[in-house]
Amino acid sequence: MKGTDDMSRNNTGYYGWTNYETWLIEGWIKNDEDIYDDIYEKAKYFKCDPLYLSCYILERFSLMINDAIHTVNNPIITELVAAAIRAVCFREIAEHICEEVKYDEEIYKTLDTEDDICDTPDW
């Protein structure tokens, strides 16, 4: 019997992402303002190079997860988490964030003056 999650899966992955693990990490990034802002700024710093950005995202999550795993100290949980992290397509996440950065930069370029940016009245 298929579960309801099976309806969201198809030959292209999970909700348009490579797999569930990638979708989960990307969603978590988007829902944590501090992490998203940090990664967004790194994308600009790396000039939207998905290779550098994906390595940065992987390193950041590896450190966070490593700290959490050591507090649990359970080998089965360690192996399960490691397997899930290996399944994440960090490059796909990096490419998606780079697309957002490029889109935002294009929007910013279309603004003519500082008044358009600030929305301050002229009084």
Biopython code that builds the backbone (N, CA, C, O; Angstrom):
import numpy as np
from Bio.PDB.StructureBuilder import StructureBuilder

atoms = [
    (1, "MET", "N", (0.837, -1.175, 0.000)),
    (1, "MET", "CA", (0.000, 0.000, 0.000)),
    (1, "MET", "C", (0.883, 1.239, 0.000)),
    (1, "MET", "O", (1.844, 1.326, 0.764)),
    (2, "LYS", "N", (0.559, 2.177, -0.842)),
    (2, "LYS", "CA", (1.351, 3.390, -0.935)),
    (2, "LYS", "C", (0.856, 4.416, 0.077)),
    (2, "LYS", "O", (-0.344, 4.567, 0.305)),
    (3, "GLY", "N", (1.824, 5.122, 0.683)),
    (3, "GLY", "CA", (1.483, 6.196, 1.610)),
    (3, "GLY", "C", (1.228, 7.486, 0.859)),
    (3, "GLY", "O", (1.431, 7.567, -0.353)),
    (4, "THR", "N", (0.782, 8.488, 1.588)),
    (4, "THR", "CA", (0.491, 9.775, 0.944)),
    (4, "THR", "C", (1.755, 10.435, 0.415)),
    (4, "THR", "O", (1.692, 11.180, -0.563)),
    (5, "ASP", "N", (2.897, 10.181, 1.035)),
    (5, "ASP", "CA", (4.143, 10.760, 0.546)),
    (5, "ASP", "C", (4.520, 10.221, -0.823)),
    (5, "ASP", "O", (5.222, 10.891, -1.579)),
    (6, "ASP", "N", (4.062, 9.016, -1.151)),
    (6, "ASP", "CA", (4.375, 8.444, -2.459)),
    (6, "ASP", "C", (3.780, 9.269, -3.588)),
    (6, "ASP", "O", (4.301, 9.254, -4.704)),
    (7, "MET", "N", (2.700, 9.988, -3.318)),
    (7, "MET", "CA", (2.075, 10.799, -4.360)),
    (7, "MET", "C", (2.963, 11.975, -4.757)),
    (7, "MET", "O", (2.880, 12.459, -5.886)),
    (8, "SER", "N", (3.815, 12.440, -3.837)),
    (8, "SER", "CA", (4.677, 13.570, -4.145)),
    (8, "SER", "C", (5.960, 13.130, -4.826)),
    (8, "SER", "O", (6.714, 13.963, -5.328)),
    (9, "ARG", "N", (6.213, 11.845, -4.848)),
    (9, "ARG", "CA", (7.420, 11.328, -5.478)),
    (9, "ARG", "C", (7.120, 10.897, -6.899)),
    (9, "ARG", "O", (6.040, 10.391, -7.205)),
    (10, "ASN", "N", (8.075, 11.105, -7.734)),
    (10, "ASN", "CA", (7.978, 10.608, -9.098)),
    (10, "ASN", "C", (9.379, 10.352, -9.608)),
    (10, "ASN", "O", (10.326, 10.318, -8.823)),
    (11, "ASN", "N", (9.525, 10.175, -10.887)),
    (11, "ASN", "CA", (10.833, 9.871, -11.443)),
    (11, "ASN", "C", (11.824, 11.018, -11.291)),
    (11, "ASN", "O", (13.029, 10.804, -11.421)),
    (12, "THR", "N", (11.354, 12.209, -11.025)),
    (12, "THR", "CA", (12.253, 13.348, -10.902)),
    (12, "THR", "C", (12.630, 13.658, -9.463)),
    (12, "THR", "O", (13.370, 14.614, -9.238)),
    (13, "GLY", "N", (12.175, 12.924, -8.506)),
    (13, "GLY", "CA", (12.581, 13.145, -7.123)),
    (13, "GLY", "C", (11.431, 13.426, -6.180)),
    (13, "GLY", "O", (10.359, 12.831, -6.289)),
    (14, "TYR", "N", (11.661, 14.326, -5.269)),
    (14, "TYR", "CA", (10.716, 14.625, -4.204)),
    (14, "TYR", "C", (10.369, 16.111, -4.250)),
    (14, "TYR", "O", (11.228, 16.955, -3.997)),
    (15, "TYR", "N", (9.123, 16.433, -4.570)),
    (15, "TYR", "CA", (8.656, 17.819, -4.691)),
    (15, "TYR", "C", (9.576, 18.667, -5.571)),
    (15, "TYR", "O", (9.804, 19.842, -5.284)),
    (16, "GLY", "N", (10.095, 18.078, -6.622)),
    (16, "GLY", "CA", (10.969, 18.793, -7.545)),
    (16, "GLY", "C", (12.443, 18.762, -7.168)),
    (16, "GLY", "O", (13.284, 19.235, -7.934)),
    (17, "TRP", "N", (12.765, 18.224, -6.022)),
    (17, "TRP", "CA", (14.150, 18.109, -5.581)),
    (17, "TRP", "C", (14.661, 16.699, -5.868)),
    (17, "TRP", "O", (13.868, 15.797, -6.141)),
    (18, "THR", "N", (15.950, 16.506, -5.811)),
    (18, "THR", "CA", (16.560, 15.207, -6.096)),
    (18, "THR", "C", (15.988, 14.102, -5.220)),
    (18, "THR", "O", (15.709, 13.004, -5.701)),
    (19, "ASN", "N", (15.814, 14.391, -3.940)),
    (19, "ASN", "CA", (15.301, 13.395, -2.994)),
    (19, "ASN", "C", (14.767, 14.085, -1.746)),
    (19, "ASN", "O", (14.858, 15.304, -1.606)),
    (20, "TYR", "N", (14.220, 13.302, -0.865)),
    (20, "TYR", "CA", (13.641, 13.824, 0.370)),
    (20, "TYR", "C", (14.680, 14.555, 1.210)),
    (20, "TYR", "O", (14.397, 15.619, 1.760)),
    (21, "GLU", "N", (15.879, 13.993, 1.313)),
    (21, "GLU", "CA", (16.923, 14.575, 2.147)),
    (21, "GLU", "C", (17.306, 15.980, 1.672)),
    (21, "GLU", "O", (17.499, 16.889, 2.480)),
    (22, "THR", "N", (17.413, 16.142, 0.355)),
    (22, "THR", "CA", (17.751, 17.453, -0.212)),
    (22, "THR", "C", (16.624, 18.438, 0.043)),
    (22, "THR", "O", (16.865, 19.576, 0.445)),
    (23, "TRP", "N", (15.398, 18.002, -0.188)),
    (23, "TRP", "CA", (14.225, 18.839, 0.061)),
    (23, "TRP", "C", (14.185, 19.277, 1.525)),
    (23, "TRP", "O", (13.902, 20.441, 1.809)),
    (24, "LEU", "N", (14.462, 18.373, 2.449)),
    (24, "LEU", "CA", (14.403, 18.651, 3.879)),
    (24, "LEU", "C", (15.449, 19.691, 4.287)),
    (24, "LEU", "O", (15.132, 20.647, 4.995)),
    (25, "ILE", "N", (16.681, 19.509, 3.846)),
    (25, "ILE", "CA", (17.751, 20.437, 4.208)),
    (25, "ILE", "C", (17.486, 21.819, 3.601)),
    (25, "ILE", "O", (17.671, 22.834, 4.272)),
    (26, "GLU", "N", (17.055, 21.861, 2.341)),
    (26, "GLU", "CA", (16.759, 23.151, 1.698)),
    (26, "GLU", "C", (15.641, 23.876, 2.443)),
    (26, "GLU", "O", (15.717, 25.085, 2.661)),
    (27, "GLY", "N", (14.606, 23.135, 2.831)),
    (27, "GLY", "CA", (13.506, 23.729, 3.587)),
    (27, "GLY", "C", (13.954, 24.236, 4.947)),
    (27, "GLY", "O", (13.493, 25.278, 5.414)),
    (28, "TRP", "N", (14.837, 23.508, 5.567)),
    (28, "TRP", "CA", (15.343, 23.908, 6.866)),
    (28, "TRP", "C", (16.168, 25.192, 6.735)),
    (28, "TRP", "O", (16.069, 26.085, 7.576)),
    (29, "ILE", "N", (16.984, 25.280, 5.678)),
    (29, "ILE", "CA", (17.770, 26.488, 5.430)),
    (29, "ILE", "C", (16.835, 27.686, 5.261)),
    (29, "ILE", "O", (17.052, 28.740, 5.859)),
    (30, "LYS", "N", (15.797, 27.516, 4.443)),
    (30, "LYS", "CA", (14.874, 28.619, 4.159)),
    (30, "LYS", "C", (14.100, 29.064, 5.395)),
    (30, "LYS", "O", (13.695, 30.223, 5.483)),
    (31, "ASN", "N", (13.892, 28.173, 6.336)),
    (31, "ASN", "CA", (13.091, 28.500, 7.512)),
    (31, "ASN", "C", (13.914, 28.959, 8.706)),
    (31, "ASN", "O", (13.360, 29.244, 9.767)),
    (32, "ASP", "N", (15.225, 29.035, 8.545)),
    (32, "ASP", "CA", (16.094, 29.555, 9.603)),
    (32, "ASP", "C", (16.756, 30.814, 9.055)),
    (32, "ASP", "O", (17.706, 30.734, 8.277)),
    (33, "GLU", "N", (16.256, 31.961, 9.460)),
    (33, "GLU", "CA", (16.677, 33.234, 8.877)),
    (33, "GLU", "C", (18.181, 33.459, 8.996)),
    (33, "GLU", "O", (18.811, 33.931, 8.049)),
    (34, "ASP", "N", (18.763, 33.126, 10.147)),
    (34, "ASP", "CA", (20.203, 33.342, 10.338)),
    (34, "ASP", "C", (21.024, 32.486, 9.381)),
    (34, "ASP", "O", (21.975, 32.971, 8.768)),
    (35, "ILE", "N", (20.663, 31.237, 9.256)),
    (35, "ILE", "CA", (21.403, 30.339, 8.365)),
    (35, "ILE", "C", (21.206, 30.758, 6.913)),
    (35, "ILE", "O", (22.161, 30.797, 6.138)),
    (36, "TYR", "N", (19.952, 31.073, 6.543)),
    (36, "TYR", "CA", (19.690, 31.479, 5.160)),
    (36, "TYR", "C", (20.464, 32.748, 4.813)),
    (36, "TYR", "O", (21.094, 32.822, 3.758)),
    (37, "ASP", "N", (20.422, 33.743, 5.693)),
    (37, "ASP", "CA", (21.139, 34.990, 5.433)),
    (37, "ASP", "C", (22.640, 34.747, 5.285)),
    (37, "ASP", "O", (23.287, 35.323, 4.410)),
    (38, "ASP", "N", (23.180, 33.899, 6.136)),
    (38, "ASP", "CA", (24.608, 33.580, 6.060)),
    (38, "ASP", "C", (24.953, 32.922, 4.723)),
    (38, "ASP", "O", (25.919, 33.312, 4.068)),
    (39, "ILE", "N", (24.172, 31.936, 4.325)),
    (39, "ILE", "CA", (24.434, 31.226, 3.076)),
    (39, "ILE", "C", (24.203, 32.140, 1.881)),
    (39, "ILE", "O", (24.949, 32.079, 0.903)),
    (40, "TYR", "N", (23.187, 32.981, 1.947)),
    (40, "TYR", "CA", (22.902, 33.944, 0.884)),
    (40, "TYR", "C", (24.095, 34.890, 0.690)),
    (40, "TYR", "O", (24.507, 35.162, -0.438)),
    (41, "GLU", "N", (24.641, 35.387, 1.806)),
    (41, "GLU", "CA", (25.806, 36.281, 1.731)),
    (41, "GLU", "C", (27.029, 35.547, 1.200)),
    (41, "GLU", "O", (27.815, 36.119, 0.444)),
    (42, "LYS", "N", (27.195, 34.302, 1.584)),
    (42, "LYS", "CA", (28.316, 33.509, 1.049)),
    (42, "LYS", "C", (28.151, 33.292, -0.453)),
    (42, "LYS", "O", (29.140, 33.279, -1.186)),
    (43, "ALA", "N", (26.933, 33.124, -0.912)),
    (43, "ALA", "CA", (26.694, 32.964, -2.349)),
    (43, "ALA", "C", (27.171, 34.211, -3.086)),
    (43, "ALA", "O", (27.789, 34.109, -4.146)),
    (44, "LYS", "N", (26.891, 35.377, -2.534)),
    (44, "LYS", "CA", (27.367, 36.615, -3.157)),
    (44, "LYS", "C", (28.886, 36.697, -3.087)),
    (44, "LYS", "O", (29.530, 37.113, -4.050)),
    (45, "TYR", "N", (29.461, 36.305, -1.963)),
    (45, "TYR", "CA", (30.912, 36.340, -1.788)),
    (45, "TYR", "C", (31.613, 35.412, -2.792)),
    (45, "TYR", "O", (32.644, 35.766, -3.364)),
    (46, "PHE", "N", (31.043, 34.238, -2.991)),
    (46, "PHE", "CA", (31.613, 33.259, -3.928)),
    (46, "PHE", "C", (31.197, 33.533, -5.369)),
    (46, "PHE", "O", (31.456, 32.718, -6.254)),
    (47, "LYS", "N", (30.552, 34.674, -5.610)),
    (47, "LYS", "CA", (30.089, 35.062, -6.943)),
    (47, "LYS", "C", (29.215, 33.960, -7.569)),
    (47, "LYS", "O", (29.302, 33.660, -8.760)),
    (48, "CYS", "N", (28.389, 33.388, -6.725)),
    (48, "CYS", "CA", (27.425, 32.344, -7.113)),
    (48, "CYS", "C", (28.069, 31.140, -7.782)),
    (48, "CYS", "O", (27.499, 30.548, -8.699)),
    (49, "ASP", "N", (29.233, 30.792, -7.327)),
    (49, "ASP", "CA", (29.864, 29.552, -7.806)),
    (49, "ASP", "C", (29.271, 28.398, -6.995)),
    (49, "ASP", "O", (29.532, 28.287, -5.797)),
    (50, "PRO", "N", (28.468, 27.532, -7.644)),
    (50, "PRO", "CA", (27.781, 26.488, -6.882)),
    (50, "PRO", "C", (28.722, 25.480, -6.223)),
    (50, "PRO", "O", (28.370, 24.883, -5.205)),
    (51, "LEU", "N", (29.903, 25.288, -6.786)),
    (51, "LEU", "CA", (30.845, 24.343, -6.178)),
    (51, "LEU", "C", (31.327, 24.863, -4.827)),
    (51, "LEU", "O", (31.285, 24.142, -3.830)),
    (52, "TYR", "N", (31.786, 26.114, -4.796)),
    (52, "TYR", "CA", (32.240, 26.695, -3.528)),
    (52, "TYR", "C", (31.102, 26.780, -2.523)),
    (52, "TYR", "O", (31.273, 26.460, -1.347)),
    (53, "LEU", "N", (29.948, 27.212, -2.992)),
    (53, "LEU", "CA", (28.819, 27.367, -2.084)),
    (53, "LEU", "C", (28.348, 26.021, -1.540)),
    (53, "LEU", "O", (28.028, 25.911, -0.357)),
    (54, "SER", "N", (28.305, 25.011, -2.382)),
    (54, "SER", "CA", (27.867, 23.691, -1.899)),
    (54, "SER", "C", (28.844, 23.144, -0.867)),
    (54, "SER", "O", (28.428, 22.502, 0.098)),
    (55, "CYS", "N", (30.136, 23.389, -1.058)),
    (55, "CYS", "CA", (31.124, 22.954, -0.062)),
    (55, "CYS", "C", (30.919, 23.691, 1.257)),
    (55, "CYS", "O", (31.035, 23.101, 2.331)),
    (56, "TYR", "N", (30.614, 24.982, 1.171)),
    (56, "TYR", "CA", (30.361, 25.762, 2.379)),
    (56, "TYR", "C", (29.131, 25.244, 3.121)),
    (56, "TYR", "O", (29.162, 25.082, 4.341)),
    (57, "ILE", "N", (28.057, 24.988, 2.390)),
    (57, "ILE", "CA", (26.823, 24.492, 3.015)),
    (57, "ILE", "C", (27.076, 23.135, 3.660)),
    (57, "ILE", "O", (26.650, 22.895, 4.790)),
    (58, "LEU", "N", (27.769, 22.246, 2.947)),
    (58, "LEU", "CA", (28.095, 20.927, 3.497)),
    (58, "LEU", "C", (28.920, 21.060, 4.771)),
    (58, "LEU", "O", (28.646, 20.388, 5.766)),
    (59, "GLU", "N", (29.927, 21.923, 4.740)),
    (59, "GLU", "CA", (30.772, 22.098, 5.925)),
    (59, "GLU", "C", (29.963, 22.631, 7.096)),
    (59, "GLU", "O", (30.106, 22.160, 8.224)),
    (60, "ARG", "N", (29.120, 23.608, 6.828)),
    (60, "ARG", "CA", (28.312, 24.192, 7.898)),
    (60, "ARG", "C", (27.389, 23.149, 8.531)),
    (60, "ARG", "O", (27.292, 23.061, 9.755)),
    (61, "PHE", "N", (26.715, 22.364, 7.695)),
    (61, "PHE", "CA", (25.814, 21.343, 8.227)),
    (61, "PHE", "C", (26.574, 20.203, 8.889)),
    (61, "PHE", "O", (26.108, 19.638, 9.879)),
    (62, "SER", "N", (27.716, 19.869, 8.361)),
    (62, "SER", "CA", (28.519, 18.794, 8.959)),
    (62, "SER", "C", (28.927, 19.154, 10.383)),
    (62, "SER", "O", (28.864, 18.315, 11.282)),
    (63, "LEU", "N", (29.342, 20.390, 10.584)),
    (63, "LEU", "CA", (29.725, 20.820, 11.936)),
    (63, "LEU", "C", (28.534, 20.788, 12.884)),
    (63, "LEU", "O", (28.650, 20.317, 14.015)),
    (64, "MET", "N", (27.391, 21.287, 12.425)),
    (64, "MET", "CA", (26.197, 21.288, 13.270)),
    (64, "MET", "C", (25.762, 19.861, 13.620)),
    (64, "MET", "O", (25.450, 19.554, 14.770)),
    (65, "ILE", "N", (25.750, 19.020, 12.621)),
    (65, "ILE", "CA", (25.287, 17.648, 12.825)),
    (65, "ILE", "C", (26.278, 16.862, 13.656)),
    (65, "ILE", "O", (25.887, 16.055, 14.500)),
    (66, "ASN", "N", (27.557, 17.095, 13.421)),
    (66, "ASN", "CA", (28.589, 16.404, 14.194)),
    (66, "ASN", "C", (28.454, 16.716, 15.674)),
    (66, "ASN", "O", (28.560, 15.821, 16.513)),
    (67, "ASP", "N", (28.220, 17.990, 16.001)),
    (67, "ASP", "CA", (28.011, 18.366, 17.407)),
    (67, "ASP", "C", (26.793, 17.667, 17.988)),
    (67, "ASP", "O", (26.841, 17.174, 19.115)),
    (68, "ALA", "N", (25.703, 17.618, 17.235)),
    (68, "ALA", "CA", (24.472, 16.981, 17.724)),
    (68, "ALA", "C", (24.651, 15.474, 17.898)),
    (68, "ALA", "O", (24.166, 14.899, 18.872)),
    (69, "ILE", "N", (25.337, 14.841, 16.970)),
    (69, "ILE", "CA", (25.520, 13.384, 17.040)),
    (69, "ILE", "C", (26.352, 12.996, 18.254)),
    (69, "ILE", "O", (26.067, 11.991, 18.905)),
    (70, "HIS", "N", (27.376, 13.782, 18.563)),
    (70, "HIS", "CA", (28.238, 13.444, 19.691)),
    (70, "HIS", "C", (27.520, 13.570, 21.025)),
    (70, "HIS", "O", (27.912, 12.922, 21.996)),
    (71, "THR", "N", (26.495, 14.375, 21.091)),
    (71, "THR", "CA", (25.742, 14.463, 22.336)),
    (71, "THR", "C", (24.842, 13.243, 22.524)),
    (71, "THR", "O", (24.527, 12.871, 23.655)),
    (72, "VAL", "N", (24.428, 12.618, 21.417)),
    (72, "VAL", "CA", (23.579, 11.433, 21.499)),
    (72, "VAL", "C", (24.401, 10.193, 21.829)),
    (72, "VAL", "O", (23.980, 9.360, 22.632)),
    (73, "ASN", "N", (25.578, 10.069, 21.208)),
    (73, "ASN", "CA", (26.502, 8.961, 21.440)),
    (73, "ASN", "C", (25.842, 7.596, 21.224)),
    (73, "ASN", "O", (25.939, 6.707, 22.070)),
    (74, "ASN", "N", (25.174, 7.445, 20.085)),
    (74, "ASN", "CA", (24.521, 6.187, 19.739)),
    (74, "ASN", "C", (24.942, 5.824, 18.317)),
    (74, "ASN", "O", (24.627, 6.558, 17.380)),
    (75, "PRO", "N", (25.653, 4.696, 18.136)),
    (75, "PRO", "CA", (26.189, 4.352, 16.818)),
    (75, "PRO", "C", (25.129, 4.197, 15.721)),
    (75, "PRO", "O", (25.389, 4.562, 14.575)),
    (76, "ILE", "N", (23.968, 3.676, 16.033)),
    (76, "ILE", "CA", (22.939, 3.493, 15.007)),
    (76, "ILE", "C", (22.416, 4.847, 14.521)),
    (76, "ILE", "O", (22.188, 5.038, 13.326)),
    (77, "ILE", "N", (22.229, 5.773, 15.443)),
    (77, "ILE", "CA", (21.779, 7.111, 15.054)),
    (77, "ILE", "C", (22.867, 7.799, 14.229)),
    (77, "ILE", "O", (22.564, 8.463, 13.237)),
    (78, "THR", "N", (24.101, 7.651, 14.622)),
    (78, "THR", "CA", (25.219, 8.227, 13.877)),
    (78, "THR", "C", (25.229, 7.717, 12.440)),
    (78, "THR", "O", (25.391, 8.503, 11.507)),
    (79, "GLU", "N", (25.059, 6.421, 12.254)),
    (79, "GLU", "CA", (25.071, 5.834, 10.904)),
    (79, "GLU", "C", (23.868, 6.282, 10.075)),
    (79, "GLU", "O", (23.999, 6.560, 8.883)),
    (80, "LEU", "N", (22.705, 6.348, 10.706)),
    (80, "LEU", "CA", (21.504, 6.791, 9.987)),
    (80, "LEU", "C", (21.626, 8.246, 9.536)),
    (80, "LEU", "O", (21.278, 8.581, 8.404)),
    (81, "VAL", "N", (22.112, 9.088, 10.406)),
    (81, "VAL", "CA", (22.280, 10.496, 10.056)),
    (81, "VAL", "C", (23.345, 10.649, 8.970)),
    (81, "VAL", "O", (23.170, 11.429, 8.034)),
    (82, "ALA", "N", (24.436, 9.912, 9.091)),
    (82, "ALA", "CA", (25.493, 9.980, 8.076)),
    (82, "ALA", "C", (24.970, 9.544, 6.709)),
    (82, "ALA", "O", (25.306, 10.146, 5.689)),
    (83, "ALA", "N", (24.156, 8.508, 6.691)),
    (83, "ALA", "CA", (23.582, 8.044, 5.422)),
    (83, "ALA", "C", (22.647, 9.096, 4.829)),
    (83, "ALA", "O", (22.646, 9.316, 3.618)),
    (84, "ALA", "N", (21.864, 9.737, 5.667)),
    (84, "ALA", "CA", (20.948, 10.770, 5.179)),
    (84, "ALA", "C", (21.724, 11.959, 4.626)),
    (84, "ALA", "O", (21.350, 12.508, 3.591)),
    (85, "ILE", "N", (22.790, 12.362, 5.293)),
    (85, "ILE", "CA", (23.583, 13.509, 4.833)),
    (85, "ILE", "C", (24.284, 13.181, 3.517)),
    (85, "ILE", "O", (24.406, 14.047, 2.650)),
    (86, "ARG", "N", (24.745, 11.942, 3.361)),
    (86, "ARG", "CA", (25.371, 11.547, 2.090)),
    (86, "ARG", "C", (24.387, 11.617, 0.934)),
    (86, "ARG", "O", (24.798, 11.782, -0.215)),
    (87, "ALA", "N", (23.117, 11.497, 1.212)),
    (87, "ALA", "CA", (22.109, 11.523, 0.155)),
    (87, "ALA", "C", (21.744, 12.944, -0.285)),
    (87, "ALA", "O", (21.150, 13.127, -1.347)),
    (88, "VAL", "N", (22.093, 13.946, 0.518)),
    (88, "VAL", "CA", (21.738, 15.332, 0.200)),
    (88, "VAL", "C", (22.558, 15.816, -0.996)),
    (88, "VAL", "O", (23.771, 15.617, -1.054)),
    (89, "CYS", "N", (21.887, 16.442, -1.930)),
    (89, "CYS", "CA", (22.552, 17.046, -3.085)),
    (89, "CYS", "C", (22.802, 18.521, -2.756)),
    (89, "CYS", "O", (21.994, 19.389, -3.086)),
    (90, "PHE", "N", (23.934, 18.786, -2.102)),
    (90, "PHE", "CA", (24.244, 20.139, -1.671)),
    (90, "PHE", "C", (24.455, 21.074, -2.863)),
    (90, "PHE", "O", (24.187, 22.272, -2.764)),
    (91, "ARG", "N", (24.927, 20.541, -3.972)),
    (91, "ARG", "CA", (25.116, 21.385, -5.160)),
    (91, "ARG", "C", (23.761, 21.894, -5.676)),
    (91, "ARG", "O", (23.651, 23.040, -6.111)),
    (92, "GLU", "N", (22.747, 21.049, -5.624)),
    (92, "GLU", "CA", (21.414, 21.467, -6.065)),
    (92, "GLU", "C", (20.894, 22.615, -5.195)),
    (92, "GLU", "O", (20.306, 23.570, -5.701)),
    (93, "ILE", "N", (21.113, 22.512, -3.897)),
    (93, "ILE", "CA", (20.703, 23.575, -2.976)),
    (93, "ILE", "C", (21.480, 24.853, -3.289)),
    (93, "ILE", "O", (20.904, 25.939, -3.335)),
    (94, "ALA", "N", (22.780, 24.719, -3.503)),
    (94, "ALA", "CA", (23.618, 25.876, -3.814)),
    (94, "ALA", "C", (23.163, 26.547, -5.111)),
    (94, "ALA", "O", (23.088, 27.774, -5.186)),
    (95, "GLU", "N", (22.863, 25.750, -6.118)),
    (95, "GLU", "CA", (22.404, 26.319, -7.389)),
    (95, "GLU", "C", (21.091, 27.076, -7.212)),
    (95, "GLU", "O", (20.887, 28.128, -7.818)),
    (96, "HIS", "N", (20.214, 26.541, -6.390)),
    (96, "HIS", "CA", (18.921, 27.190, -6.138)),
    (96, "HIS", "C", (19.119, 28.538, -5.436)),
    (96, "HIS", "O", (18.490, 29.528, -5.807)),
    (97, "ILE", "N", (19.978, 28.576, -4.437)),
    (97, "ILE", "CA", (20.237, 29.824, -3.721)),
    (97, "ILE", "C", (20.928, 30.825, -4.649)),
    (97, "ILE", "O", (20.641, 32.021, -4.588)),
    (98, "CYS", "N", (21.826, 30.354, -5.496)),
    (98, "CYS", "CA", (22.485, 31.247, -6.455)),
    (98, "CYS", "C", (21.471, 31.844, -7.429)),
    (98, "CYS", "O", (21.595, 33.007, -7.814)),
    (99, "GLU", "N", (20.490, 31.074, -7.823)),
    (99, "GLU", "CA", (19.424, 31.607, -8.684)),
    (99, "GLU", "C", (18.675, 32.738, -7.979)),
    (99, "GLU", "O", (18.336, 33.744, -8.601)),
    (100, "GLU", "N", (18.419, 32.571, -6.690)),
    (100, "GLU", "CA", (17.735, 33.614, -5.921)),
    (100, "GLU", "C", (18.596, 34.875, -5.830)),
    (100, "GLU", "O", (18.087, 35.987, -5.963)),
    (101, "VAL", "N", (19.889, 34.702, -5.606)),
    (101, "VAL", "CA", (20.798, 35.846, -5.520)),
    (101, "VAL", "C", (20.814, 36.594, -6.849)),
    (101, "VAL", "O", (20.716, 37.821, -6.878)),
    (102, "LYS", "N", (20.936, 35.860, -7.934)),
    (102, "LYS", "CA", (20.970, 36.494, -9.265)),
    (102, "LYS", "C", (19.652, 37.201, -9.568)),
    (102, "LYS", "O", (19.653, 38.288, -10.145)),
    (103, "TYR", "N", (18.550, 36.607, -9.194)),
    (103, "TYR", "CA", (17.243, 37.230, -9.403)),
    (103, "TYR", "C", (17.148, 38.531, -8.603)),
    (103, "TYR", "O", (16.727, 39.562, -9.129)),
    (104, "ASP", "N", (17.540, 38.474, -7.336)),
    (104, "ASP", "CA", (17.487, 39.667, -6.491)),
    (104, "ASP", "C", (18.390, 40.768, -7.039)),
    (104, "ASP", "O", (18.023, 41.943, -6.994)),
    (105, "GLU", "N", (19.555, 40.410, -7.552)),
    (105, "GLU", "CA", (20.463, 41.404, -8.120)),
    (105, "GLU", "C", (19.859, 42.046, -9.365)),
    (105, "GLU", "O", (20.041, 43.242, -9.593)),
    (106, "GLU", "N", (19.146, 41.269, -10.165)),
    (106, "GLU", "CA", (18.491, 41.828, -11.350)),
    (106, "GLU", "C", (17.386, 42.803, -10.946)),
    (106, "GLU", "O", (17.231, 43.856, -11.564)),
    (107, "ILE", "N", (16.628, 42.461, -9.924)),
    (107, "ILE", "CA", (15.577, 43.352, -9.421)),
    (107, "ILE", "C", (16.207, 44.647, -8.907)),
    (107, "ILE", "O", (15.711, 45.739, -9.186)),
    (108, "TYR", "N", (17.285, 44.521, -8.169)),
    (108, "TYR", "CA", (17.963, 45.691, -7.613)),
    (108, "TYR", "C", (18.473, 46.611, -8.724)),
    (108, "TYR", "O", (18.413, 47.833, -8.593)),
    (109, "LYS", "N", (18.970, 46.032, -9.809)),
    (109, "LYS", "CA", (19.474, 46.824, -10.936)),
    (109, "LYS", "C", (18.368, 47.609, -11.629)),
    (109, "LYS", "O", (18.630, 48.662, -12.210)),
    (110, "THR", "N", (17.151, 47.115, -11.576)),
    (110, "THR", "CA", (16.052, 47.796, -12.258)),
    (110, "THR", "C", (15.575, 49.033, -11.508)),
    (110, "THR", "O", (14.870, 49.866, -12.077)),
    (111, "LEU", "N", (15.949, 49.162, -10.248)),
    (111, "LEU", "CA", (15.572, 50.343, -9.472)),
    (111, "LEU", "C", (16.435, 51.515, -9.915)),
    (111, "LEU", "O", (17.659, 51.401, -9.976)),
    (112, "ASP", "N", (15.800, 52.643, -10.224)),
    (112, "ASP", "CA", (16.512, 53.780, -10.799)),
    (112, "ASP", "C", (17.282, 54.609, -9.782)),
    (112, "ASP", "O", (18.408, 55.034, -10.042)),
    (113, "THR", "N", (16.676, 54.836, -8.628)),
    (113, "THR", "CA", (17.286, 55.747, -7.669)),
    (113, "THR", "C", (17.194, 55.174, -6.271)),
    (113, "THR", "O", (16.537, 54.162, -6.030)),
    (114, "GLU", "N", (17.857, 55.837, -5.373)),
    (114, "GLU", "CA", (17.789, 55.436, -3.976)),
    (114, "GLU", "C", (16.377, 55.595, -3.428)),
    (114, "GLU", "O", (15.973, 54.855, -2.531)),
    (115, "ASP", "N", (15.617, 56.562, -3.965)),
    (115, "ASP", "CA", (14.233, 56.750, -3.515)),
    (115, "ASP", "C", (13.399, 55.511, -3.778)),
    (115, "ASP", "O", (12.512, 55.177, -2.991)),
    (116, "ASP", "N", (13.679, 54.821, -4.889)),
    (116, "ASP", "CA", (12.948, 53.595, -5.189)),
    (116, "ASP", "C", (13.242, 52.517, -4.158)),
    (116, "ASP", "O", (12.383, 51.695, -3.839)),
    (117, "ILE", "N", (14.458, 52.528, -3.643)),
    (117, "ILE", "CA", (14.858, 51.514, -2.679)),
    (117, "ILE", "C", (14.285, 51.819, -1.301)),
    (117, "ILE", "O", (13.782, 50.924, -0.621)),
    (118, "CYS", "N", (14.360, 53.071, -0.893)),
    (118, "CYS", "CA", (14.011, 53.432, 0.477)),
    (118, "CYS", "C", (12.547, 53.716, 0.715)),
    (118, "CYS", "O", (12.075, 53.601, 1.846)),
    (119, "ASP", "N", (11.824, 54.080, -0.311)),
    (119, "ASP", "CA", (10.414, 54.431, -0.166)),
    (119, "ASP", "C", (10.200, 55.546, 0.847)),
    (119, "ASP", "O", (9.231, 55.515, 1.606)),
    (120, "THR", "N", (11.087, 56.524, 0.867)),
    (120, "THR", "CA", (10.919, 57.631, 1.789)),
    (120, "THR", "C", (10.182, 58.750, 1.092)),
    (120, "THR", "O", (10.424, 59.003, -0.089)),
    (121, "PRO", "N", (9.281, 59.432, 1.796)),
    (121, "PRO", "CA", (8.563, 60.547, 1.170)),
    (121, "PRO", "C", (9.516, 61.720, 0.936)),
    (121, "PRO", "O", (10.519, 61.865, 1.635)),
    (122, "ASP", "N", (9.195, 62.546, -0.046)),
    (122, "ASP", "CA", (10.005, 63.704, -0.397)),
    (122, "ASP", "C", (9.495, 64.957, 0.308)),
    (122, "ASP", "O", (9.100, 65.898, -0.381)),
    (123, "TRP", "N", (9.479, 65.025, 1.622)),
    (123, "TRP", "CA", (9.007, 66.196, 2.298)),
    (123, "TRP", "C", (10.063, 66.842, 3.050)),
    (123, "TRP", "O", (9.827, 67.866, 3.692)),
]
sb = StructureBuilder()
sb.init_structure("model")
sb.init_model(0)
sb.init_chain("A")
sb.init_seg("    ")
for serial, (resi, resn, name, xyz) in enumerate(atoms, 1):
    if name == "N":
        sb.init_residue(resn, " ", resi, " ")
    sb.init_atom(name, np.array(xyz, "f"), 0.0, 1.0, " ", f" {name:<3s}", serial, name[0])
structure = sb.get_structure()
